[in-house]
Amino acid sequence: MKSKRMRLALVAVIALVAVLGACGGSDQPSGTTSNAVSIKGFLFKPETLAVTAGTTVTWTNSDDIEHTVTSGTPEAPSGEFDSGNKTKGQTFSHTFATAGTFTYFCNNHKSMRGEVTVT
């Protein structure tokens, strides 16, 4: 029982961090929700995101250079999703159907990495 409460508390903390991150800065385009990720300054913003299963996450490239949103890591792409090259202003969306932690990166700039935690 104690373990279940701890897991619920952890989920609540992750959700709170995601909400605060989405509300806290000018890095997010105006009018976006917590399921939006901006690609800006060679970074995914926010770098980590917590959503519930069934949520569609949308990435928007705000840089003047092409980027990708590719599942996995540069060392081990998972093949679950790959946006292909997206130019400035283009978007890519993916629906996360199952719970888990999903890493992703830019195939053009391997140091750009992000993570989506799905509960």
C-alpha positions in Angstrom: 0.0 0.0 0.0 2.8 2.4 0.9 4.5 1.7 -2.5 1.3 2.6 -4.3 1.0 5.9 -2.4 4.6 6.6 -3.3 4.0 6.0 -7.0 0.9 8.2 -6.9 2.9 11.0 -5.2 5.7 10.6 -7.8 3.1 10.9 -10.6 1.7 14.0 -9.0 5.1 15.6 -8.7 5.9 14.8 -12.4 2.6 16.3 -13.4 3.2 19.4 -11.3 6.6 19.9 -12.8 5.2 19.6 -16.3 2.5 22.2 -15.5 4.9 24.6 -14.0 7.3 24.2 -16.9 4.6 24.9 -19.4 3.4 28.0 -17.5 6.8 29.4 -16.6 8.5 30.9 -19.6 8.5 32.8 -22.8 10.1 29.9 -24.6 6.7 28.4 -25.4 4.8 30.0 -28.3 1.7 32.0 -27.1 -1.4 29.9 -26.7 0.3 26.5 -26.4 -0.7 23.8 -24.0 1.4 21.4 -21.9 1.5 18.9 -24.8 3.5 21.3 -27.1 7.3 21.2 -27.5 9.2 24.1 -29.1 12.4 23.5 -31.0 14.4 26.6 -30.5 18.0 27.5 -30.0 19.0 23.9 -30.8 17.0 22.7 -27.8 13.7 20.9 -27.2 11.6 23.1 -24.8 10.6 21.7 -22.5 13.2 19.0 -22.6 11.0 16.7 -20.4 7.3 16.4 -20.6 4.8 14.4 -18.7 1.4 13.4 -20.3 -1.3 10.8 -19.9 -1.8 7.9 -22.3 -3.6 8.9 -25.4 -2.1 12.4 -25.5 -0.8 13.8 -28.8 2.4 15.8 -28.4 3.2 18.4 -31.1 6.7 19.7 -31.8 7.2 23.0 -33.6 10.5 24.0 -35.2 11.2 27.6 -34.4 14.8 27.5 -35.6 16.1 28.6 -39.0 17.7 25.2 -39.6 16.1 21.8 -40.1 15.6 19.5 -37.2 14.0 16.0 -36.7 12.1 14.4 -33.8 13.4 10.8 -33.8 12.5 8.3 -31.2 15.2 6.6 -29.1 18.7 7.8 -28.8 21.4 8.5 -31.5 23.1 5.3 -30.4 19.8 3.3 -30.5 16.9 4.8 -32.5 13.7 2.9 -31.5 11.8 3.3 -34.8 8.6 4.3 -33.1 8.5 7.7 -34.7 10.6 10.0 -36.9 9.4 13.3 -38.2 11.9 13.6 -41.0 13.4 17.0 -41.6 11.2 19.9 -40.4 12.0 23.5 -41.5 11.1 26.6 -39.5 7.4 26.8 -38.7 6.7 23.1 -39.5 5.2 20.8 -36.9 5.3 17.1 -36.1 2.8 15.3 -33.9 2.8 11.9 -32.3 0.2 10.2 -30.1 1.5 8.3 -27.1 -0.9 5.4 -26.6 0.8 3.5 -23.8 2.5 4.3 -20.5 6.3 4.5 -20.4 9.3 6.8 -20.8 10.1 7.7 -24.4 13.3 9.4 -25.3 13.9 11.3 -28.6 16.6 13.3 -30.3 17.3 15.3 -33.4 19.0 13.1 -36.0 20.8 16.2 -37.5 22.1 17.4 -34.1 22.7 14.4 -31.9 23.2 16.5 -28.7 19.5 17.7 -28.9 17.5 15.3 -26.8 14.2 15.1 -25.0 11.9 12.8 -23.1 8.2 12.2 -22.7 6.9 10.3 -19.7 3.4 8.8 -20.2 1.3 7.7 -17.3 
